């Protein structure tokens, strides 16, 4: 095999891998299962190529299709999430679960990854009629939503410059620093609000524990107290 052919095959293989990873990212960002046509359009490929990518992901159980043919992430994706900060995941699971059932809302743990906030784990309580689904792997930029602000509020100016490129904090983050928690309404998803508190554990990325719901209680005192208690428990369990 000539060098140019080998390089061409390597490039093609890299493109295929890149498309597969992009497919997982767009499904993680989707608010609900999507059709194959939407999948292909968002991925920027022809439907035939989209089907090939989809079949490979289905074979490995990272993607599932329902009876209507709509596509969503499969439960096996959580195995990858558990491999990210596994000690933090293990330490957080009891506290996040207890929090979700105590407040009757979806509770989740996020970590900072470059300039994005990524959901590491999530618990939806079954003792209430309606909850909001939030899959592990869902991400958004750090400047959107309560978890990102909570994480930012735990950083020093020097840490922020190193991690995010600037030492300057926005007004909402400064408020979160003072209050010890962050709140967002209708930012990441329209009609959905969130409250989050930061978690800092040496050796782990900056993190936040949060709850998300259609309607937040007023006042927030009890929810904030439970979030702070959960954050303390996670730090204690980690030791």
C-alpha positions as YAML, in Angstrom:
chain: A
units: angstrom
residues:
- id: 1
  name: UNK
  ca: [0.00, 0.00, 0.00]
- id: 2
  name: UNK
  ca: [1.42, 3.39, -0.95]
- id: 3
  name: UNK
  ca: [1.87, 6.11, 1.66]
- id: 4
  name: UNK
  ca: [-0.77, 8.32, 0.03]
- id: 5
  name: UNK
  ca: [-3.35, 5.51, 0.09]
- id: 6
  name: UNK
  ca: [-2.55, 4.77, 3.74]
- id: 7
  name: UNK
  ca: [-2.93, 8.44, 4.61]
- id: 8
  name: UNK
  ca: [-6.22, 8.58, 2.70]
- id: 9
  name: UNK
  ca: [-7.62, 5.59, 4.57]
- id: 10
  name: UNK
  ca: [-6.48, 7.05, 7.90]
- id: 11
  name: UNK
  ca: [-8.18, 10.34, 7.04]
- id: 12
  name: UNK
  ca: [-11.39, 8.54, 6.07]
- id: 13
  name: UNK
  ca: [-11.29, 6.57, 9.31]
- id: 14
  name: UNK
  ca: [-10.80, 9.75, 11.32]
- id: 15
  name: UNK
  ca: [-13.75, 11.38, 9.53]
- id: 16
  name: UNK
  ca: [-15.97, 8.38, 10.29]
- id: 17
  name: UNK
  ca: [-15.01, 8.47, 13.96]
- id: 18
  name: UNK
  ca: [-15.58, 12.23, 14.04]
- id: 19
  name: UNK
  ca: [-19.05, 11.81, 12.53]
- id: 20
  name: UNK
  ca: [-19.93, 9.17, 15.10]
- id: 21
  name: UNK
  ca: [-18.84, 11.40, 17.96]
- id: 22
  name: UNK
  ca: [-20.73, 14.34, 16.48]
- id: 23
  name: UNK
  ca: [-23.82, 12.12, 16.25]
- id: 24
  name: UNK
  ca: [-23.63, 11.29, 19.95]
- id: 25
  name: UNK
  ca: [-23.18, 14.97, 20.79]
- id: 26
  name: UNK
  ca: [-26.19, 16.11, 18.77]
- id: 27
  name: UNK
  ca: [-28.38, 13.39, 20.29]
- id: 28
  name: UNK
  ca: [-27.23, 14.43, 23.76]
- id: 29
  name: UNK
  ca: [-28.21, 18.02, 22.96]
- id: 30
  name: UNK
  ca: [-31.61, 17.07, 21.50]
- id: 31
  name: UNK
  ca: [-34.51, 17.84, 23.84]
- id: 32
  name: UNK
  ca: [-36.46, 14.79, 22.58]
- id: 33
  name: UNK
  ca: [-35.99, 11.82, 20.20]
- id: 34
  name: UNK
  ca: [-35.46, 12.91, 16.58]
- id: 35
  name: UNK
  ca: [-36.21, 11.46, 13.15]
- id: 36
  name: UNK
  ca: [-33.59, 10.12, 10.75]
- id: 37
  name: UNK
  ca: [-34.13, 13.11, 8.45]
- id: 38
  name: UNK
  ca: [-33.49, 15.56, 11.29]
- id: 39
  name: UNK
  ca: [-30.52, 13.43, 12.39]
- id: 40
  name: UNK
  ca: [-28.99, 13.60, 8.89]
- id: 41
  name: UNK
  ca: [-29.69, 17.32, 8.52]
- id: 42
  name: UNK
  ca: [-28.12, 18.26, 11.85]
- id: 43
  name: UNK
  ca: [-25.15, 16.00, 11.16]
- id: 44
  name: UNK
  ca: [-24.73, 17.55, 7.71]
- id: 45
  name: UNK
  ca: [-24.67, 14.26, 5.79]
- id: 46
  name: UNK
  ca: [-26.83, 12.43, 3.25]
- id: 47
  name: UNK
  ca: [-29.49, 10.11, 4.69]
- id: 48
  name: UNK
  ca: [-27.62, 7.03, 3.44]
- id: 49
  name: UNK
  ca: [-24.51, 8.08, 5.37]
- id: 50
  name: UNK
  ca: [-26.64, 8.91, 8.40]
- id: 51
  name: UNK
  ca: [-28.10, 5.38, 8.31]
- id: 52
  name: UNK
  ca: [-24.62, 3.84, 8.25]
- id: 53
  name: UNK
  ca: [-23.49, 5.90, 11.24]
- id: 54
  name: UNK
  ca: [-26.72, 5.11, 13.06]
- id: 55
  name: UNK
  ca: [-26.45, 1.35, 12.45]
- id: 56
  name: UNK
  ca: [-22.93, 1.29, 13.91]
- id: 57
  name: UNK
  ca: [-24.03, 3.18, 17.02]
- id: 58
  name: UNK
  ca: [-27.07, 0.91, 17.36]
- id: 59
  name: UNK
  ca: [-24.89, -2.20, 17.15]
- id: 60
  name: UNK
  ca: [-22.94, -0.94, 20.15]
- id: 61
  name: UNK
  ca: [-26.18, 0.07, 21.96]
- id: 62
  name: UNK
  ca: [-25.17, 3.72, 22.22]
- id: 63
  name: UNK
  ca: [-28.26, 4.71, 20.22]
- id: 64
  name: UNK
  ca: [-31.81, 3.32, 20.17]
- id: 65
  name: UNK
  ca: [-34.78, 3.75, 17.84]
- id: 66
  name: UNK
  ca: [-38.32, 3.58, 19.18]
- id: 67
  name: UNK
  ca: [-41.38, 2.06, 17.49]
- id: 68
  name: UNK
  ca: [-41.92, 5.28, 15.53]
- id: 69
  name: UNK
  ca: [-38.33, 5.20, 14.25]
- id: 70
  name: UNK
  ca: [-37.24, 8.17, 16.36]
- id: 71
  name: UNK
  ca: [-33.65, 8.18, 17.57]
- id: 72
  name: UNK
  ca: [-32.32, 8.75, 21.08]
- id: 73
  name: UNK
  ca: [-29.28, 7.88, 23.13]
- id: 74
  name: UNK
  ca: [-29.24, 4.35, 24.52]
- id: 75
  name: UNK
  ca: [-28.67, 3.43, 28.17]
- id: 76
  name: UNK
  ca: [-25.19, 2.11, 27.40]
- id: 77
  name: UNK
  ca: [-24.02, 5.70, 27.06]
- id: 78
  name: UNK
  ca: [-24.21, 5.90, 30.85]
- id: 79
  name: UNK
  ca: [-21.33, 3.40, 31.02]
- id: 80
  name: UNK
  ca: [-19.15, 6.03, 29.36]
- id: 81
  name: UNK
  ca: [-20.38, 8.68, 31.80]
- id: 82
  name: UNK
  ca: [-19.42, 6.47, 34.74]
- id: 83
  name: UNK
  ca: [-15.90, 6.33, 33.35]
- id: 84
  name: UNK
  ca: [-15.58, 10.11, 33.68]
- id: 85
  name: UNK
  ca: [-14.53, 11.02, 37.22]
- id: 86
  name: UNK
  ca: [-15.64, 7.58, 38.53]
- id: 87
  name: UNK
  ca: [-14.76, 8.38, 42.15]
- id: 88
  name: UNK
  ca: [-16.86, 11.55, 41.99]
- id: 89
  name: UNK
  ca: [-19.71, 9.62, 40.36]
- id: 90
  name: UNK
  ca: [-19.65, 7.00, 43.13]
- id: 91
  name: UNK
  ca: [-19.46, 9.61, 45.89]
- id: 92
  name: UNK
  ca: [-22.33, 11.63, 44.42]
- id: 93
  name: UNK
  ca: [-24.90, 8.94, 43.62]
- id: 94
  name: UNK
  ca: [-26.43, 8.54, 47.13]
- id: 95
  name: UNK
  ca: [-26.68, 12.30, 47.75]
- id: 96
  name: UNK
  ca: [-28.07, 13.11, 44.29]
- id: 97
  name: UNK
  ca: [-30.66, 10.33, 44.61]
- id: 98
  name: UNK
  ca: [-31.77, 11.45, 48.06]
- id: 99
  name: UNK
  ca: [-32.00, 15.06, 46.88]
- id: 100
  name: UNK
  ca: [-34.15, 14.18, 43.87]
- id: 101
  name: UNK
  ca: [-36.69, 12.28, 45.96]
- id: 102
  name: UNK
  ca: [-36.69, 14.85, 48.77]
- id: 103
  name: UNK
  ca: [-37.57, 17.78, 46.50]
- id: 104
  name: UNK
  ca: [-39.52, 15.82, 43.88]
- id: 105
  name: UNK
  ca: [-37.44, 17.21, 41.03]
- id: 106
  name: UNK
  ca: [-34.74, 15.94, 38.69]
- id: 107
  name: UNK
  ca: [-31.34, 16.31, 40.37]
- id: 108
  name: UNK
  ca: [-28.04, 16.12, 38.51]
- id: 109
  name: UNK
  ca: [-24.29, 16.55, 38.82]
- id: 110
  name: UNK
  ca: [-22.28, 18.56, 36.31]
- id: 111
  name: UNK
  ca: [-18.56, 19.13, 35.74]
- id: 112
  name: UNK
  ca: [-16.58, 21.75, 33.86]
- id: 113
  name: UNK
  ca: [-15.03, 20.60, 30.57]
- id: 114
  name: UNK
  ca: [-13.13, 23.38, 28.76]
- id: 115
  name: UNK
  ca: [-15.78, 26.10, 28.35]
- id: 116
  name: UNK
  ca: [-18.72, 23.72, 28.69]
- id: 117
  name: UNK
  ca: [-20.73, 22.26, 31.55]
- id: 118
  name: UNK
  ca: [-21.34, 18.53, 31.07]
- id: 119
  name: UNK
  ca: [-23.92, 16.45, 32.94]
- id: 120
  name: UNK
  ca: [-22.12, 13.59, 34.67]
- id: 121
  name: UNK
  ca: [-25.11, 11.87, 36.27]
- id: 122
  name: UNK
  ca: [-28.81, 12.49, 36.78]
- id: 123
  name: UNK
  ca: [-31.66, 11.10, 38.91]
- id: 124
  name: UNK
  ca: [-35.36, 11.48, 38.06]
- id: 125
  name: UNK
  ca: [-37.62, 10.72, 41.05]
- id: 126
  name: UNK
  ca: [-40.48, 8.29, 40.49]
- id: 127
  name: UNK
  ca: [-42.58, 9.57, 43.39]
- id: 128
  name: UNK
  ca: [-43.96, 12.54, 41.41]
- id: 129
  name: UNK
  ca: [-46.17, 12.83, 38.35]
- id: 130
  name: UNK
  ca: [-43.84, 14.85, 36.13]
- id: 131
  name: UNK
  ca: [-40.09, 15.34, 35.95]
- id: 132
  name: UNK
  ca: [-37.66, 16.74, 33.40]
- id: 133
  name: UNK
  ca: [-35.37, 14.30, 31.62]
- id: 134
  name: UNK
  ca: [-31.69, 15.21, 31.52]
- id: 135
  name: UNK
  ca: [-29.38, 12.58, 30.08]
- id: 136
  name: UNK
  ca: [-25.74, 12.13, 31.12]
- id: 137
  name: UNK
  ca: [-23.51, 13.77, 28.54]
- id: 138
  name: UNK
  ca: [-25.80, 16.74, 27.90]
- id: 139
  name: UNK
  ca: [-23.68, 19.88, 27.68]
- id: 140
  name: UNK
  ca: [-23.96, 23.61, 27.17]
- id: 141
  name: UNK
  ca: [-21.62, 26.57, 27.45]
- id: 142
  name: UNK
  ca: [-20.62, 27.63, 30.94]
- id: 143
  name: UNK
  ca: [-22.27, 31.04, 30.58]
- id: 144
  name: UNK
  ca: [-25.76, 29.53, 30.27]
- id: 145
  name: UNK
  ca: [-27.72, 28.16, 33.20]
- id: 146
  name: UNK
  ca: [-27.37, 27.81, 36.95]
- id: 147
  name: UNK
  ca: [-24.82, 24.94, 37.00]
- id: 148
  name: UNK
  ca: [-22.34, 26.94, 34.91]
- id: 149
  name: UNK
  ca: [-22.70, 30.00, 37.11]
- id: 150
  name: UNK
  ca: [-22.34, 27.90, 40.25]
- id: 151
  name: UNK
  ca: [-19.15, 26.34, 38.90]
- id: 152
  name: UNK
  ca: [-17.80, 29.76, 37.90]
- id: 153
  name: UNK
  ca: [-18.61, 31.12, 41.35]
- id: 154
  name: UNK
  ca: [-16.26, 28.55, 42.89]
- id: 155
  name: UNK
  ca: [-13.28, 29.74, 40.82]
- id: 156
  name: UNK
  ca: [-10.73, 32.34, 41.80]
- id: 157
  name: UNK
  ca: [-9.90, 35.04, 39.26]
- id: 158
  name: UNK
  ca: [-6.64, 33.24, 38.48]
- id: 159
  name: UNK
  ca: [-8.43, 29.91, 38.00]
- id: 160
  name: UNK
  ca: [-11.00, 31.54, 35.74]
- id: 161
  name: UNK
  ca: [-8.28, 33.05, 33.58]
- id: 162
  name: UNK
  ca: [-6.53, 29.68, 33.28]
- id: 163
  name: UNK
  ca: [-9.68, 27.67, 32.59]
- id: 164
  name: UNK
  ca: [-11.88, 30.15, 30.72]
- id: 165
  name: UNK
  ca: [-9.44, 32.70, 29.32]
- id: 166
  name: UNK
  ca: [-10.41, 35.74, 31.41]
- id: 167
  name: UNK
  ca: [-10.28, 36.68, 35.10]
- id: 168
  name: UNK
  ca: [-13.46, 38.75, 34.84]
- id: 169
  name: UNK
  ca: [-16.71, 37.49, 36.37]
- id: 170
  name: UNK
  ca: [-20.16, 38.50, 35.14]
- id: 171
  name: UNK
  ca: [-22.71, 40.11, 37.44]
- id: 172
  name: UNK
  ca: [-24.77, 36.92, 37.78]
- id: 173
  name: UNK
  ca: [-21.68, 34.95, 38.83]
- id: 174
  name: UNK
  ca: [-20.73, 37.61, 41.38]
- id: 175
  name: UNK
  ca: [-24.25, 37.31, 42.81]
- id: 176
  name: UNK
  ca: [-23.81, 33.53, 42.99]
- id: 177
  name: UNK
  ca: [-20.50, 33.99, 44.82]
- id: 178
  name: UNK
  ca: [-22.22, 36.14, 47.41]
- id: 179
  name: UNK
  ca: [-25.32, 33.94, 47.80]
- id: 180
  name: UNK
  ca: [-23.60, 30.56, 47.61]
- id: 181
  name: UNK
  ca: [-25.93, 29.35, 44.85]
- id: 182
  name: UNK
  ca: [-27.03, 30.22, 41.31]
- id: 183
  name: UNK
  ca: [-30.48, 30.38, 39.70]
- id: 184
  name: UNK
  ca: [-31.49, 30.35, 36.03]
- id: 185
  name: UNK
  ca: [-34.91, 30.62, 34.44]
- id: 186
  name: UNK
  ca: [-35.76, 29.81, 30.80]
- id: 187
  name: UNK
  ca: [-32.11, 29.96, 29.67]
- id: 188
  name: UNK
  ca: [-31.02, 26.50, 28.57]
- id: 189
  name: UNK
  ca: [-34.55, 25.23, 27.82]
- id: 190
  name: UNK
  ca: [-37.57, 27.50, 27.53]
- id: 191
  name: UNK
  ca: [-39.98, 27.04, 30.43]
- id: 192
  name: UNK
  ca: [-37.42, 25.26, 32.60]
- id: 193
  name: UNK
  ca: [-35.62, 26.67, 35.65]
- id: 194
  name: UNK
  ca: [-32.70, 25.45, 37.73]
- id: 195
  name: UNK
  ca: [-30.87, 26.03, 41.01]
- id: 196
  name: UNK
  ca: [-27.28, 24.90, 41.58]
- id: 197
  name: UNK
  ca: [-24.51, 25.03, 44.17]
- id: 198
  name: UNK
  ca: [-20.79, 24.46, 43.54]
- id: 199
  name: UNK
  ca: [-18.69, 21.48, 44.58]
- id: 200
  name: UNK
  ca: [-14.90, 21.65, 44.78]
- id: 201
  name: UNK
  ca: [-12.93, 18.47, 45.44]
- id: 202
  name: UNK
  ca: [-9.17, 18.37, 45.04]
- id: 203
  name: UNK
  ca: [-8.14, 16.32, 42.03]
- id: 204
  name: UNK
  ca: [-11.56, 16.58, 40.37]
- id: 205
  name: UNK
  ca: [-12.84, 19.17, 37.88]
- id: 206
  name: UNK
  ca: [-14.95, 22.04, 39.25]
- id: 207
  name: UNK
  ca: [-18.48, 20.70, 39.65]
- id: 208
  name: UNK
  ca: [-22.01, 21.65, 40.66]
- id: 209
  name: UNK
  ca: [-25.07, 19.83, 41.92]
- id: 210
  name: UNK
  ca: [-28.39, 21.14, 40.65]
- id: 211
  name: UNK
  ca: [-32.12, 20.58, 40.43]
- id: 212
  name: UNK
  ca: [-34.30, 21.40, 37.43]
- id: 213
  name: UNK
  ca: [-38.06, 21.82, 37.15]
- id: 214
  name: UNK
  ca: [-40.85, 23.70, 35.42]
- id: 215
  name: UNK
  ca: [-41.63, 25.70, 38.54]
- id: 216
  name: UNK
  ca: [-39.20, 26.47, 41.34]
- id: 217
  name: UNK
  ca: [-40.53, 26.90, 44.88]
- id: 218
  name: UNK
  ca: [-40.74, 30.39, 46.32]
- id: 219
  name: UNK
  ca: [-38.86, 31.05, 48.51]
- id: 220
  name: UNK
  ca: [-35.86, 28.91, 47.54]
- id: 221
  name: UNK
  ca: [-34.49, 28.56, 51.07]
- id: 222
  name: UNK
  ca: [-35.36, 24.88, 51.60]
- id: 223
  name: UNK
  ca: [-34.18, 23.78, 48.15]
- id: 224
  name: UNK
  ca: [-30.91, 25.70, 48.53]
- id: 225
  name: UNK
  ca: [-30.34, 24.19, 51.98]
- id: 226
  name: UNK
  ca: [-30.87, 20.68, 50.59]
- id: 227
  name: UNK
  ca: [-28.53, 21.38, 47.68]
- id: 228
  name: UNK
  ca: [-25.79, 22.64, 50.00]
- id: 229
  name: UNK
  ca: [-26.26, 19.64, 52.27]
- id: 230
  name: UNK
  ca: [-25.98, 17.29, 49.28]
- id: 231
  name: UNK
  ca: [-22.81, 19.06, 48.12]
- id: 232
  name: UNK
  ca: [-21.27, 18.63, 51.58]
- id: 233
  name: UNK
  ca: [-22.22, 14.94, 51.64]
- id: 234
  name: UNK
  ca: [-20.61, 14.37, 48.25]
- id: 235
  name: UNK
  ca: [-17.37, 15.97, 49.45]
- id: 236
  name: UNK
  ca: [-17.46, 13.86, 52.62]
- id: 237
  name: UNK
  ca: [-18.22, 10.63, 50.72]
- id: 238
  name: UNK
  ca: [-15.31, 11.31, 48.39]
- id: 239
  name: UNK
  ca: [-12.75, 11.28, 51.18]
...
